Amino acid sequence: MLTIVHTFDAPDRDRLLSDIRSGLDTLEQVGGFKYASINEQTNSNEIMVMTKWENLSAYEKWAATVGENKAFKQATPQLFDIIDEKS
């Protein structure tokens, strides 16, 4: 299992959220996708998107589909292997 964290910072929050949502529209159509969450940091323009994937190749397959989505083009993803998860 793999978690990807994208962080974005832009003064135009509405445009940024629109870019992010258009990039996430295709998630459920990609095999290996598990979970996505969009979070806003308090007292900041920073937005974080966290996605969970079955493996790195599933994430890379999706990343190739986001095309010219400006938000995901400007963010550098951080990759985390999930060691343990409780619900």
PyRosetta script that sets phi, psi and omega in degrees:
from pyrosetta import init, pose_from_sequence

init()
pose = pose_from_sequence("MLTIVHTFDAPDRDRLLSDIRSGLDTLEQVGGFKYASINEQTNSNEIMVMTKWENLSAYEKWAATVGENKAFKQATPQLFDIIDEKS")
pose.set_psi(1, 144.3)
pose.set_omega(1, -174.8)
pose.set_phi(2, -134.7)
pose.set_psi(2, 137.5)
pose.set_omega(2, 173.5)
pose.set_phi(3, -113.1)
pose.set_psi(3, 134.2)
pose.set_omega(3, 176.9)
pose.set_phi(4, -116.2)
pose.set_psi(4, 131.5)
pose.set_omega(4, 177.3)
pose.set_phi(5, -118.2)
pose.set_psi(5, 121.7)
pose.set_omega(5, 174.4)
pose.set_phi(6, -108.6)
pose.set_psi(6, 132.1)
pose.set_omega(6, 174.2)
pose.set_phi(7, -116.2)
pose.set_psi(7, 137.5)
pose.set_omega(7, -176.7)
pose.set_phi(8, -128.6)
pose.set_psi(8, 145.4)
pose.set_omega(8, 175.5)
pose.set_phi(9, -140.8)
pose.set_psi(9, 117.2)
pose.set_omega(9, -179.8)
pose.set_phi(10, -150.6)
pose.set_psi(10, 144.8)
pose.set_omega(10, -179.7)
pose.set_phi(11, -69.3)
pose.set_psi(11, -27.5)
pose.set_omega(11, -178.9)
pose.set_phi(12, -95.8)
pose.set_psi(12, 86.8)
pose.set_omega(12, -174.5)
pose.set_phi(13, -58.9)
pose.set_psi(13, -43.7)
pose.set_omega(13, -177.4)
pose.set_phi(14, -64.1)
pose.set_psi(14, -42.4)
pose.set_omega(14, 178.4)
pose.set_phi(15, -65.7)
pose.set_psi(15, -41.2)
pose.set_omega(15, 179.2)
pose.set_phi(16, -62.3)
pose.set_psi(16, -46.5)
pose.set_omega(16, 179.2)
pose.set_phi(17, -62.8)
pose.set_psi(17, -36.8)
pose.set_omega(17, 176.5)
pose.set_phi(18, -62.8)
pose.set_psi(18, -44.3)
pose.set_omega(18, 177.0)
pose.set_phi(19, -61.3)
pose.set_psi(19, -43.7)
pose.set_omega(19, -178.7)
pose.set_phi(20, -64.7)
pose.set_psi(20, -47.0)
pose.set_omega(20, -178.5)
pose.set_phi(21, -62.9)
pose.set_psi(21, -38.7)
pose.set_omega(21, 178.5)
pose.set_phi(22, -66.4)
pose.set_psi(22, -31.9)
pose.set_omega(22, 176.5)
pose.set_phi(23, -71.8)
pose.set_psi(23, -30.7)
pose.set_omega(23, -178.6)
pose.set_phi(24, -86.8)
pose.set_psi(24, -10.1)
pose.set_omega(24, -178.2)
pose.set_phi(25, -57.4)
pose.set_psi(25, -28.7)
pose.set_omega(25, -175.3)
pose.set_phi(26, -94.1)
pose.set_psi(26, 0.8)
pose.set_omega(26, -173.3)
pose.set_phi(27, -56.5)
pose.set_psi(27, -48.6)
pose.set_omega(27, -173.3)
pose.set_phi(28, -69.2)
pose.set_psi(28, -14.7)
pose.set_omega(28, 179.3)
pose.set_phi(29, -86.0)
pose.set_psi(29, -7.1)
pose.set_omega(29, -177.1)
pose.set_phi(30, -100.8)
pose.set_psi(30, 126.4)
pose.set_omega(30, 178.2)
pose.set_phi(31, -63.5)
pose.set_psi(31, 140.7)
pose.set_omega(31, 178.0)
pose.set_phi(32, 96.1)
pose.set_psi(32, -6.9)
pose.set_omega(32, 177.6)
pose.set_phi(33, -76.4)
pose.set_psi(33, 136.4)
pose.set_omega(33, -178.4)
pose.set_phi(34, -117.0)
pose.set_psi(34, -41.2)
pose.set_omega(34, -167.6)
pose.set_phi(35, -163.5)
pose.set_psi(35, 146.7)
pose.set_omega(35, 173.0)
pose.set_phi(36, -142.2)
pose.set_psi(36, 144.0)
pose.set_omega(36, 179.1)
pose.set_phi(37, -143.2)
pose.set_psi(37, 133.2)
pose.set_omega(37, 175.1)
pose.set_phi(38, -107.9)
pose.set_psi(38, 124.9)
pose.set_omega(38, -176.6)
pose.set_phi(39, -127.1)
pose.set_psi(39, 143.7)
pose.set_omega(39, 177.5)
pose.set_phi(40, -111.4)
pose.set_psi(40, 132.6)
pose.set_omega(40, 178.0)
pose.set_phi(41, -77.9)
pose.set_psi(41, 138.7)
pose.set_omega(41, 179.2)
pose.set_phi(42, -65.9)
pose.set_psi(42, 138.8)
pose.set_omega(42, 177.0)
pose.set_phi(43, 58.9)
pose.set_psi(43, 36.1)
pose.set_omega(43, -178.2)
pose.set_phi(44, -156.4)
pose.set_psi(44, 162.9)
pose.set_omega(44, 173.9)
pose.set_phi(45, -89.6)
pose.set_psi(45, 2.0)
pose.set_omega(45, -174.3)
pose.set_phi(46, -76.8)
pose.set_psi(46, 134.5)
pose.set_omega(46, 176.7)
pose.set_phi(47, -122.3)
pose.set_psi(47, 138.9)
pose.set_omega(47, 179.3)
pose.set_phi(48, -118.3)
pose.set_psi(48, 135.5)
pose.set_omega(48, 173.4)
pose.set_phi(49, -116.2)
pose.set_psi(49, 126.2)
pose.set_omega(49, 177.5)
pose.set_phi(50, -115.9)
pose.set_psi(50, 129.0)
pose.set_omega(50, 175.8)
pose.set_phi(51, -125.4)
pose.set_psi(51, 150.3)
pose.set_omega(51, 176.6)
pose.set_phi(52, -119.4)
pose.set_psi(52, 140.4)
pose.set_omega(52, -174.2)
pose.set_phi(53, -134.7)
pose.set_psi(53, 156.2)
pose.set_omega(53, 176.6)
pose.set_phi(54, -64.4)
pose.set_psi(54, -40.8)
pose.set_omega(54, 180.0)
pose.set_phi(55, -161.1)
pose.set_psi(55, 175.5)
pose.set_omega(55, -177.4)
pose.set_phi(56, -64.4)
pose.set_psi(56, -37.5)
pose.set_omega(56, -178.2)
pose.set_phi(57, -65.8)
pose.set_psi(57, -33.6)
pose.set_omega(57, 176.1)
pose.set_phi(58, -64.1)
pose.set_psi(58, -43.7)
pose.set_omega(58, 177.9)
pose.set_phi(59, -63.1)
pose.set_psi(59, -46.1)
pose.set_omega(59, -178.7)
pose.set_phi(60, -62.6)
pose.set_psi(60, -34.7)
pose.set_omega(60, 177.6)
pose.set_phi(61, -63.2)
pose.set_psi(61, -43.5)
pose.set_omega(61, 177.7)
pose.set_phi(62, -67.5)
pose.set_psi(62, -44.5)
pose.set_omega(62, -177.8)
pose.set_phi(63, -56.6)
pose.set_psi(63, -31.7)
pose.set_omega(63, 178.6)
pose.set_phi(64, -70.7)
pose.set_psi(64, -18.4)
pose.set_omega(64, -178.3)
pose.set_phi(65, -91.0)
pose.set_psi(65, -11.2)
pose.set_omega(65, -175.6)
pose.set_phi(66, -74.5)
pose.set_psi(66, -11.5)
pose.set_omega(66, 172.8)
pose.set_phi(67, 54.4)
pose.set_psi(67, -125.2)
pose.set_omega(67, -174.9)
pose.set_phi(68, -92.0)
pose.set_psi(68, 19.2)
pose.set_omega(68, 179.1)
pose.set_phi(69, -59.0)
pose.set_psi(69, 111.1)
pose.set_omega(69, -171.4)
pose.set_phi(70, -63.0)
pose.set_psi(70, -38.5)
pose.set_omega(70, -177.8)
pose.set_phi(71, -61.9)
pose.set_psi(71, -48.4)
pose.set_omega(71, -178.0)
pose.set_phi(72, -73.4)
pose.set_psi(72, -23.8)
pose.set_omega(72, 176.3)
pose.set_phi(73, -69.1)
pose.set_psi(73, -34.9)
pose.set_omega(73, -175.5)
pose.set_phi(74, -88.9)
pose.set_psi(74, -12.5)
pose.set_omega(74, -179.1)
pose.set_phi(75, -92.6)
pose.set_psi(75, 143.0)
pose.set_omega(75, 174.1)
pose.set_phi(76, -100.3)
pose.set_psi(76, 115.9)
pose.set_omega(76, -177.7)
pose.set_phi(77, -71.7)
pose.set_psi(77, 144.5)
pose.set_omega(77, 172.5)
pose.set_phi(78, -107.1)
pose.set_psi(78, 131.2)
pose.set_omega(78, -176.9)
pose.set_phi(79, -107.7)
pose.set_psi(79, 132.5)
pose.set_omega(79, -179.8)
pose.set_phi(80, -129.0)
pose.set_psi(80, 130.1)
pose.set_omega(80, 170.6)
pose.set_phi(81, -79.3)
pose.set_psi(81, 132.5)
pose.set_omega(81, 179.0)
pose.set_phi(82, -81.4)
pose.set_psi(82, 119.6)
pose.set_omega(82, -179.5)
pose.set_phi(83, -87.2)
pose.set_psi(83, -45.1)
pose.set_omega(83, -178.6)
pose.set_phi(84, -152.6)
pose.set_psi(84, 145.4)
pose.set_omega(84, -179.1)
pose.set_phi(85, -142.1)
pose.set_psi(85, 136.0)
pose.set_omega(85, 178.4)
pose.set_phi(86, -126.5)
pose.set_psi(86, 147.4)
pose.set_omega(86, 177.7)
pose.set_phi(87, -134.6)
pose.dump_pdb("model.pdb")
